Amino acid sequence: MRHTLDMKIQTAPWVPVAHGMWPLLARWRDQSQHDGWRYVRDWFVPGVEGMALSVMNEVSPGGAARQLGASRSFHGVGIAETMADLRSLFTAVGLPVDYGALQEVAVGWVEAGEQDHQPSSCTDIATGLATAAHFERVLHDARRAANVTDKFILGELLFPLMDIRLRGSWTLSAEVGRICAEEFTGESAIQMYRHGRVDFLIQGSAGNLADALRCRKRLEALRNGALGPCELRYRPIPSTDAESMSLIAQLRSIQVRQQSR
């Protein structure tokens, strides 16, 4: 049964493409918050960039809207709030609401929900570590904490998965998760594993840095070195909303590293 959505369409000056995507995303987010979005830190999810680009470039937003709906569903946002948020985008750019896009965002939301991703869970059942959604929430919280640059460090452990048979292995994921849980002993430490890499957030103490080194050593020794040589890297916590959104976009678009031959 179709429901008529009655909401007055507000108008605002059009944001030209030349102004760039980040200002548009910020304007969309602010408009959405004004229209009732509850948690600002949860607004940026995979799909907002694609949706913004489709509007900026005046292309059909159907596919982008469906992806946005799926992403909102995965991160635990209700369908009403998801649809209201999309309306806020059109309000922010001064365009009439695209009802086809509204329908597609709803379809994406429903389809994602049917796959039972359990978005509200903080723990990945395959690894025992943080889910991607929970890791991102903690990262947002850490960035907004006082003197964050002095307190937290974002790190990554990268390995090439030398044995191709291990890719997608549930037992491997569980072993990696167990090692990380055992070695990262800091109270505020949090880790996430996927695609041959562990991302972690720790306070920048000598003890926590030593934990990361021990974890790298154990991962390199796992299954007689089947993961390959492990690279340990650090990066600073983002200091602005734009840097934070860019970092999260990078984390979400990570691809499996090529196998070494």
C-alpha positions as CSV (number, residue, x, y, z in Angstrom):
1,M,0.0,0.0,0.0
2,R,1.4,3.3,-1.0
3,H,1.4,6.2,1.5
4,T,1.3,9.8,0.4
5,L,4.1,11.8,2.0
6,D,2.9,15.4,2.6
7,M,5.8,17.7,3.5
8,K,6.2,21.3,2.3
9,I,9.2,21.6,0.0
10,Q,11.5,24.4,1.2
11,T,13.7,26.2,-1.2
12,A,17.3,27.4,-1.0
13,P,19.9,28.7,-3.4
14,W,21.3,26.1,-5.7
15,V,24.8,24.8,-4.9
16,P,26.8,24.8,-8.1
17,V,29.2,21.9,-8.9
18,A,32.1,24.2,-8.8
19,H,31.7,24.6,-5.0
20,G,32.8,21.0,-4.5
21,M,31.2,18.0,-2.8
22,W,32.3,18.6,0.8
23,P,30.4,21.9,1.2
24,L,27.3,20.2,-0.3
25,L,27.6,17.3,2.1
26,A,28.0,19.7,5.1
27,R,25.0,21.7,3.9
28,W,22.9,18.5,3.5
29,R,23.9,17.2,6.9
30,D,23.1,20.6,8.6
31,Q,19.7,20.7,6.8
32,S,19.0,17.1,7.8
33,Q,19.8,17.9,11.4
34,H,17.5,20.9,11.2
35,D,14.7,18.6,9.9
36,G,15.1,16.1,12.7
37,W,18.2,14.0,12.2
38,R,19.0,12.8,15.8
39,Y,22.7,12.0,15.9
40,V,25.1,14.1,13.8
41,R,28.0,11.7,14.3
42,D,26.0,8.9,12.6
43,W,25.1,10.9,9.5
44,F,28.0,10.2,7.2
45,V,27.7,6.7,5.8
46,P,28.7,5.0,2.6
47,G,26.2,6.3,0.0
48,V,26.0,10.0,0.9
49,E,28.8,10.9,-1.5
50,G,27.3,9.0,-4.4
51,M,23.9,10.6,-3.8
52,A,25.4,14.0,-3.6
53,L,27.4,13.5,-6.8
54,S,24.3,12.4,-8.6
55,V,22.5,15.6,-7.6
56,M,25.5,17.7,-8.4
57,N,26.0,16.2,-11.8
58,E,22.2,16.1,-12.6
59,V,22.1,12.4,-13.3
60,S,19.4,9.9,-12.3
61,P,19.7,9.4,-8.6
62,G,17.9,6.0,-8.5
63,G,20.9,3.7,-8.0
64,A,22.6,6.1,-5.6
65,A,19.4,6.4,-3.5
66,R,19.1,2.7,-3.3
67,Q,22.7,2.3,-2.1
68,L,22.1,5.1,0.5
69,G,19.0,3.3,1.8
70,A,20.9,0.1,2.2
71,S,23.7,1.8,4.1
72,R,21.3,3.7,6.4
73,S,19.6,0.4,7.2
74,F,22.9,-1.4,7.9
75,H,23.8,1.4,10.3
76,G,20.5,1.1,12.2
77,V,18.7,4.2,10.9
78,G,14.9,3.9,10.7
79,I,13.2,4.1,7.3
80,A,11.3,7.3,8.2
81,E,14.5,9.1,9.2
82,T,16.2,7.8,6.1
83,M,13.6,9.2,3.8
84,A,13.4,12.5,5.7
85,D,17.2,12.8,5.3
86,L,17.0,12.3,1.6
87,R,14.3,15.0,1.4
88,S,16.7,17.3,3.3
89,L,19.2,16.9,0.4
90,F,16.7,18.3,-2.1
91,T,15.8,21.1,0.4
92,A,19.5,22.0,0.8
93,V,20.0,22.4,-2.9
94,G,16.6,24.1,-3.6
95,L,15.3,21.3,-5.9
96,P,11.9,19.6,-5.8
97,V,11.9,16.3,-4.1
98,D,12.5,13.4,-6.5
99,Y,9.9,10.9,-5.5
100,G,11.5,8.2,-7.6
101,A,14.6,8.6,-5.5
102,L,12.5,8.4,-2.3
103,Q,11.1,5.1,-3.5
104,E,14.5,3.8,-4.3
105,V,16.0,4.7,-0.9
106,A,13.1,2.9,0.7
107,V,13.7,-0.2,-1.5
108,G,17.4,-0.2,-0.6
109,W,16.5,0.1,3.1
110,V,14.1,-2.8,3.0
111,E,16.4,-5.1,1.0
112,A,19.3,-4.5,3.4
113,G,17.1,-5.2,6.3
114,E,16.1,-8.5,4.8
115,Q,19.7,-9.6,4.7
116,D,19.8,-9.5,8.5
117,H,23.1,-7.7,9.0
118,Q,22.4,-7.0,12.7
119,P,23.5,-3.3,12.4
120,S,23.0,-2.5,16.1
121,S,25.6,-5.0,17.2
122,C,28.9,-3.7,18.4
123,T,30.7,-7.1,17.9
124,D,31.5,-8.8,14.6
125,I,30.4,-12.4,15.1
126,A,33.2,-13.6,12.8
127,T,36.1,-12.0,14.7
128,G,34.9,-11.0,18.1
129,L,36.2,-7.5,17.3
130,A,34.3,-4.3,16.6
131,T,31.9,-4.1,13.7
132,A,32.7,-1.4,11.1
133,A,29.7,0.7,12.2
134,H,30.8,0.5,15.9
135,F,34.5,1.3,15.0
136,E,33.3,4.4,13.1
137,R,31.2,5.6,16.0
138,V,34.1,5.2,18.5
139,L,36.4,7.0,16.0
140,H,33.9,9.9,15.9
141,D,33.7,10.0,19.7
142,A,37.5,9.9,20.0
143,R,37.9,12.8,17.6
144,R,35.4,15.0,19.5
145,A,37.1,14.3,22.9
146,A,39.2,17.0,24.5
147,N,42.9,17.1,23.4
148,V,42.2,14.1,21.1
149,T,45.4,14.5,19.1
150,D,47.4,13.9,22.3
151,K,45.3,10.9,23.5
152,F,44.5,8.7,20.6
153,I,46.3,7.1,17.6
154,L,44.8,5.4,14.6
155,G,46.8,2.4,13.4
156,E,46.6,-0.3,10.8
157,L,48.2,-3.8,10.4
158,L,48.3,-4.8,6.8
159,F,49.2,-8.2,5.4
160,P,48.9,-9.6,1.9
161,L,47.4,-13.1,2.7
162,M,50.0,-15.1,0.9
163,D,47.8,-18.3,0.8
164,I,44.8,-17.4,-1.4
165,R,42.8,-20.2,0.2
166,L,42.7,-18.2,3.4
167,R,40.7,-15.3,1.8
168,G,37.2,-15.3,3.3
169,S,38.2,-18.0,5.8
170,W,36.0,-17.9,8.9
171,T,38.5,-19.7,11.0
172,L,41.3,-17.3,10.0
173,S,39.0,-14.3,10.9
174,A,38.4,-15.9,14.3
175,E,42.1,-16.5,14.9
176,V,43.1,-13.0,13.9
177,G,40.4,-11.6,16.2
178,R,41.6,-13.8,19.1
179,I,45.2,-12.6,18.8
180,C,44.1,-8.9,18.6
181,A,41.9,-9.3,21.7
182,E,44.7,-10.9,23.6
183,E,47.5,-8.5,22.7
184,F,45.7,-5.1,22.8
185,T,45.3,-4.8,26.5
186,G,44.6,-1.1,26.8
187,E,41.2,-0.2,28.3
188,S,40.1,2.0,25.4
189,A,41.7,0.0,22.6
190,I,39.3,-1.1,19.8
191,Q,40.1,-3.1,16.7
192,M,38.3,-4.1,13.5
193,Y,39.4,-6.8,11.0
194,R,38.5,-7.2,7.3
195,H,40.2,-7.8,4.0
196,G,43.6,-8.7,5.3
197,R,44.0,-5.7,7.6
198,V,43.4,-4.8,11.2
199,D,42.4,-1.2,11.9
200,F,42.8,-0.1,15.6
201,L,42.4,2.9,17.8
202,I,44.5,3.2,20.9
203,Q,45.7,5.8,23.4
204,G,49.2,6.8,22.5
205,S,51.0,5.3,25.5
206,A,54.2,3.2,25.4
207,G,52.3,0.2,26.6
208,N,49.7,0.4,23.8
209,L,52.4,0.9,21.2
210,A,54.1,-2.2,22.5
211,D,50.8,-4.1,22.3
212,A,50.7,-3.3,18.6
213,L,54.2,-4.6,18.0
214,R,53.4,-7.8,19.8
215,C,50.2,-8.2,17.8
216,R,52.1,-7.8,14.5
217,K,54.7,-10.4,15.6
218,R,52.0,-12.9,16.4
219,L,50.0,-12.3,13.2
220,E,53.2,-12.8,11.1
221,A,53.7,-16.1,12.9
222,L,50.1,-17.3,12.5
223,R,49.9,-20.6,10.6
224,N,53.6,-20.6,9.8
225,G,53.5,-17.2,8.2
226,A,50.5,-17.8,5.9
227,L,49.4,-14.1,6.3
228,G,52.7,-12.9,4.9
229,P,54.8,-10.0,6.2
230,C,52.8,-7.6,8.3
231,E,53.1,-3.8,7.9
232,L,52.4,-1.6,10.9
233,R,51.4,2.0,10.1
234,Y,50.0,4.9,12.1
235,R,48.1,8.0,11.1
236,P,46.8,11.0,13.2
237,I,43.2,11.3,14.2
238,P,41.3,13.7,11.9
239,S,40.9,17.2,13.3
240,T,38.0,18.4,11.1
241,D,34.7,17.0,9.9
242,A,36.0,17.0,6.3
243,E,39.1,15.0,7.2
244,S,37.0,12.6,9.3
245,M,34.5,12.0,6.4
246,S,37.4,11.5,4.0
247,L,39.1,9.0,6.3
248,I,35.9,7.0,6.9
249,A,35.3,6.9,3.1
250,Q,38.8,5.5,2.7
251,L,38.2,2.8,5.3
252,R,34.9,1.8,3.7
253,S,36.4,1.6,0.2
254,I,39.4,-0.6,1.2
255,Q,40.1,-3.3,-1.4
256,V,41.8,-6.7,-0.8
257,R,45.5,-6.3,-1.4
258,Q,47.0,-8.1,-4.4
259,Q,48.5,-11.4,-3.7
260,S,52.3,-11.5,-3.7
261,R,53.9,-14.0,-6.1
